[in-house]
Amino acid sequence: MNERMYLYPVWIRVWHWSNAALFLLLILSGVSLHYADPSFPWIPFRVARSLHNVAGIVLAALYAAFIVGNVVTGGWRQYAPDLEGLARRMRRQAAYYLRGVFRGEEHPFDVTPARRYNPLQQVTYLGVMYVAVPLLVVTGLLLLFPEVAPERVLGAGGVWPVAVAHSVVAFLLTLFFIGHVYLATMGASVLSGVRSMITGWHEPHEGHEQ
């Protein structure tokens, strides 16, 4: 299949870029809160705290909108991989990312409106959007409202394990964010993935489908 396709509706694109901007703000403010020298913070503490809290609340609201939108439009099916031969297909996709793309090989899986994501993306996005992000949102809200956090978790004070879980999930999602930006460059051109998420139109490779 080597034709231009409309893949990303307006609401997905608006959510995607809003989510990306908020997550970037959360990374910067969160790192400043945790790791900056108190005598020379990257962002003043009060500013970083307010920025982190507001961005987190808006991110949580956008995530709720994302879930509702996927239920209403049936978009959740994009994240549901076919379990038959899944491990084999994931290995094939991983081999393409590690070697094939640098050799100019054809992408192993065609993109279609019914299946925007390859098997490796489906499993990754399923874990990110339906496991990691909910954990980030829930732990963040518990830290924002510690009075509703459990008094004890695994024998420790309730807030401390929640804070650790929040930091661990945030770190893993930051790694995903970096990897996502990198993989977005593996389209028909370095910026074709970015253009697709701006215009909604998928740009295939010349001669074969990405």
GUSERO-132994 format. One line per field, with one value per residue (C-alpha): residue in one letter; residue number from 1; x, y, z; chain. Coordinates in pm, 1 decimal, always signed. Layout:
! GUSERO-132994
res: a:...
n: NUM:...
c1: X:...
c2: Y:...
c3: Z:...
chain: A:...
! end
This chain:
! GUSERO-132994
res: m:n:e:r:m:y:l:y:p:v:w:i:r:v:w:h:w:s:n:a:a:l:f:l:l:l:i:l:s:g:v:s:l:h:y:a:d:p:s:f:p:w:i:p:f:r:v:a:r:s:l:h:n:v:a:g:i:v:l:a:a:l:y:a:a:f:i:v:g:n:v:v:t:g:g:w:r:q:y:a:p:d:l:e:g:l:a:r:r:m:r:r:q:a:a:y:y:l:r:g:v:f:r:g:e:e:h:p:f:d:v:t:p:a:r:r:y:n:p:l:q:q:v:t:y:l:g:v:m:y:v:a:v:p:l:l:v:v:t:g:l:l:l:l:f:p:e:v:a:p:e:r:v:l:g:a:g:g:v:w:p:v:a:v:a:h:s:v:v:a:f:l:l:t:l:f:f:i:g:h:v:y:l:a:t:m:g:a:s:v:l:s:g:v:r:s:m:i:t:g:w:h:e:p:h:e:g:h:e:q
n: 1:2:3:4:5:6:7:8:9:10:11:12:13:14:15:16:17:18:19:20:21:22:23:24:25:26:27:28:29:30:31:32:33:34:35:36:37:38:39:40:41:42:43:44:45:46:47:48:49:50:51:52:53:54:55:56:57:58:59:60:61:62:63:64:65:66:67:68:69:70:71:72:73:74:75:76:77:78:79:80:81:82:83:84:85:86:87:88:89:90:91:92:93:94:95:96:97:98:99:100:101:102:103:104:105:106:107:108:109:110:111:112:113:114:115:116:117:118:119:120:121:122:123:124:125:126:127:128:129:130:131:132:133:134:135:136:137:138:139:140:141:142:143:144:145:146:147:148:149:150:151:152:153:154:155:156:157:158:159:160:161:162:163:164:165:166:167:168:169:170:171:172:173:174:175:176:177:178:179:180:181:182:183:184:185:186:187:188:189:190:191:192:193:194:195:196:197:198:199:200:201:202:203:204:205:206:207:208:209:210
c1: +0.0:+161.4:-96.9:-161.3:-417.3:-606.1:-530.8:-552.8:-878.8:-867.2:-946.6:-657.3:-415.4:-529.2:-503.6:-162.2:+6.1:-161.5:-56.0:+301.8:+328.4:+189.4:+416.1:+718.9:+617.5:+575.4:+921.9:+1091.4:+906.2:+935.6:+1310.6:+1351.8:+1153.2:+1346.7:+1701.2:+1786.1:+2019.5:+1795.3:+2031.8:+2014.1:+1693.0:+1629.0:+1280.5:+1188.5:+1031.6:+691.9:+670.4:+776.2:+526.8:+237.3:+332.8:+358.9:+25.5:-168.0:-14.1:-87.2:-453.6:-498.5:-318.1:-556.8:-856.3:-717.8:-657.6:-1022.2:-1119.4:-887.8:-1058.6:-1407.2:-1308.0:-1166.6:-1475.2:-1713.5:-1521.0:-1403.7:-1043.3:-953.0:-938.4:-621.9:-445.3:-577.0:-316.1:-401.2:-259.6:-197.2:+172.9:+214.9:+562.3:+691.2:+547.4:+690.4:+1036.4:+1001.5:+913.1:+1196.0:+1441.9:+1321.7:+1379.4:+1722.6:+1853.9:+1606.9:+1535.1:+1906.2:+1930.2:+1634.8:+1424.2:+1048.0:+839.4:+706.8:+351.6:+126.7:-45.6:-421.9:-699.7:-815.7:-463.8:-244.6:+5.9:+236.8:+235.4:+522.1:+353.8:+22.0:+170.9:+379.3:+93.2:-141.5:+97.0:+161.5:-191.7:-387.2:-141.1:+139.3:-53.0:-341.2:-80.0:+86.1:-246.1:-367.3:-39.2:-11.9:-361.1:-285.0:+24.8:-177.3:-442.6:-242.1:-534.6:-703.2:-390.5:-383.4:-236.2:-11.3:+117.2:+330.1:+408.4:+528.9:+361.6:+105.2:+246.7:+605.1:+527.5:+292.4:+570.9:+816.6:+565.8:+494.3:+864.7:+932.3:+638.2:+734.4:+1090.8:+967.3:+727.4:+1009.1:+1210.5:+905.0:+869.6:+1230.9:+1193.8:+865.4:+1026.8:+1313.0:+1087.4:+876.3:+1174.8:+1157.4:+892.9:+908.6:+1129.6:+1261.2:+965.3:+690.9:+571.2:+540.7:+354.2:+116.7:+24.7:-30.6:-230.8:-376.0:-243.3:-1.3:+287.5:+410.4:+766.2:+836.7:+817.3:+683.6:+462.1:+578.8
c2: +0.0:+324.7:+599.3:+896.6:+821.9:+1030.4:+858.6:+1106.4:+1294.1:+1646.7:+1547.8:+1300.2:+1560.9:+1828.6:+1580.5:+1455.3:+1797.2:+1921.7:+1605.9:+1638.1:+2001.4:+1919.8:+1619.3:+1828.6:+2084.9:+1806.3:+1667.5:+2007.7:+2109.9:+1763.2:+1740.5:+2090.2:+1997.2:+1674.9:+1731.2:+2101.6:+2258.3:+2439.7:+2737.2:+2752.4:+2584.0:+2549.4:+2685.6:+2870.1:+2615.2:+2783.0:+2829.5:+2468.3:+2333.5:+2536.6:+2454.1:+2083.5:+2074.4:+2266.2:+2071.8:+1745.2:+1830.6:+1935.7:+1617.8:+1409.1:+1585.7:+1531.2:+1165.6:+1128.3:+1291.9:+1050.7:+749.2:+881.3:+966.5:+620.4:+451.6:+668.0:+638.6:+280.1:+402.1:+166.6:-112.5:+47.6:-60.2:-417.6:-646.5:-977.2:-1229.9:-1498.3:-1491.0:-1164.8:-1240.6:-1333.1:-1016.6:-801.1:-951.3:-881.2:-518.3:-481.1:-619.4:-356.2:-75.2:-208.4:-303.1:-290.5:+81.3:+156.2:-80.3:+72.8:-241.3:-236.2:-185.8:-527.7:-404.5:-183.3:+114.4:+132.2:+345.4:+35.6:-34.8:+269.6:+94.3:-200.2:-487.0:-342.7:-4.0:-159.2:-342.1:-40.2:+208.1:-31.5:-44.3:+329.2:+460.2:+202.2:+112.7:+366.5:+690.9:+589.3:+506.0:+842.2:+1025.2:+836.4:+866.9:+1233.0:+1308.0:+1121.6:+1336.7:+1649.7:+1541.7:+1334.8:+1326.6:+1065.4:+849.3:+515.3:+545.8:+242.6:+72.9:-241.4:-148.7:+202.2:+538.7:+581.5:+888.9:+761.3:+451.8:+664.3:+918.7:+644.0:+486.3:+826.9:+894.9:+550.0:+570.5:+926.8:+812.4:+525.0:+753.8:+1003.1:+725.3:+645.5:+1013.5:+1026.3:+699.0:+816.1:+1132.6:+930.1:+673.8:+955.3:+1036.2:+693.3:+785.9:+877.3:+1165.2:+1288.0:+1523.9:+1324.7:+1180.0:+1529.2:+1651.4:+1355.3:+1448.9:+1810.4:+1748.8:+1405.1:+1260.7:+968.7:+998.6:+658.9:+587.6:+614.6:+267.5:+100.0:+159.1:+278.1
c3: +0.0:-113.8:-85.5:+137.0:+409.1:+661.8:+992.7:+1279.0:+1347.9:+1485.8:+1843.2:+1855.0:+1720.6:+1965.9:+2252.4:+2135.4:+2121.2:+2438.5:+2617.1:+2486.9:+2602.4:+2946.8:+2988.2:+2896.6:+3158.6:+3412.8:+3335.1:+3368.7:+3684.9:+3838.8:+3780.2:+3922.2:+4233.2:+4293.8:+4179.9:+4152.9:+4407.3:+4661.5:+4652.6:+4271.4:+4146.6:+3775.2:+3840.4:+4163.8:+4400.5:+4431.6:+4055.2:+3987.7:+4241.5:+4103.2:+3745.0:+3825.7:+4008.3:+3743.3:+3454.2:+3634.9:+3689.1:+3324.9:+3211.3:+3423.2:+3266.3:+2916.0:+2994.1:+3097.3:+2766.3:+2583.1:+2740.6:+2665.8:+2308.6:+2246.7:+2388.7:+2185.2:+1857.0:+1902.3:+1891.8:+2177.2:+1916.1:+1777.5:+2097.5:+2104.9:+1941.6:+1777.7:+2024.6:+1761.9:+1675.3:+1867.3:+2005.7:+1658.9:+1503.1:+1781.4:+1724.2:+1352.5:+1420.6:+1672.5:+1415.9:+1169.9:+1421.0:+1516.9:+1171.2:+885.0:+891.4:+852.5:+554.3:+372.3:+415.3:+365.9:+676.1:+787.2:+856.6:+645.3:+804.7:+750.3:+902.0:+1092.3:+1222.6:+1267.2:+1491.9:+1437.9:+1695.1:+1900.1:+1913.2:+2012.8:+2310.9:+2413.2:+2383.0:+2560.9:+2857.1:+2850.0:+2800.8:+2998.1:+3276.8:+3325.0:+3268.9:+3501.6:+3769.1:+3714.9:+3740.5:+4049.0:+4240.3:+4141.7:+4270.6:+4594.7:+4641.3:+4566.9:+4819.2:+5073.9:+5316.5:+5094.3:+5055.5:+5243.1:+5591.7:+5539.4:+5222.0:+5256.9:+5614.9:+5528.4:+5563.2:+5289.9:+5118.8:+5086.9:+4870.9:+4661.1:+4603.4:+4507.2:+4267.5:+4113.6:+4057.5:+3909.5:+3668.3:+3572.9:+3496.9:+3279.0:+3092.7:+3036.9:+2871.1:+2659.1:+2567.8:+2444.8:+2252.3:+2102.1:+1967.5:+1819.9:+1652.2:+1508.8:+1284.2:+1114.9:+862.3:+495.4:+609.7:+941.5:+985.7:+814.2:+1146.2:+1291.3:+982.6:+1006.7:+1362.1:+1250.8:+932.9:+1008.9:+681.8:+679.9:+432.7:+302.1:+196.9:-172.9:-316.1:-0.4:+296.5:+638.0
chain: A:A:A:A:A:A:A:A:A:A:A:A:A:A:A:A:A:A:A:A:A:A:A:A:A:A:A:A:A:A:A:A:A:A:A:A:A:A:A:A:A:A:A:A:A:A:A:A:A:A:A:A:A:A:A:A:A:A:A:A:A:A:A:A:A:A:A:A:A:A:A:A:A:A:A:A:A:A:A:A:A:A:A:A:A:A:A:A:A:A:A:A:A:A:A:A:A:A:A:A:A:A:A:A:A:A:A:A:A:A:A:A:A:A:A:A:A:A:A:A:A:A:A:A:A:A:A:A:A:A:A:A:A:A:A:A:A:A:A:A:A:A:A:A:A:A:A:A:A:A:A:A:A:A:A:A:A:A:A:A:A:A:A:A:A:A:A:A:A:A:A:A:A:A:A:A:A:A:A:A:A:A:A:A:A:A:A:A:A:A:A:A:A:A:A:A:A:A:A:A:A:A:A:A:A:A:A:A:A:A
! end
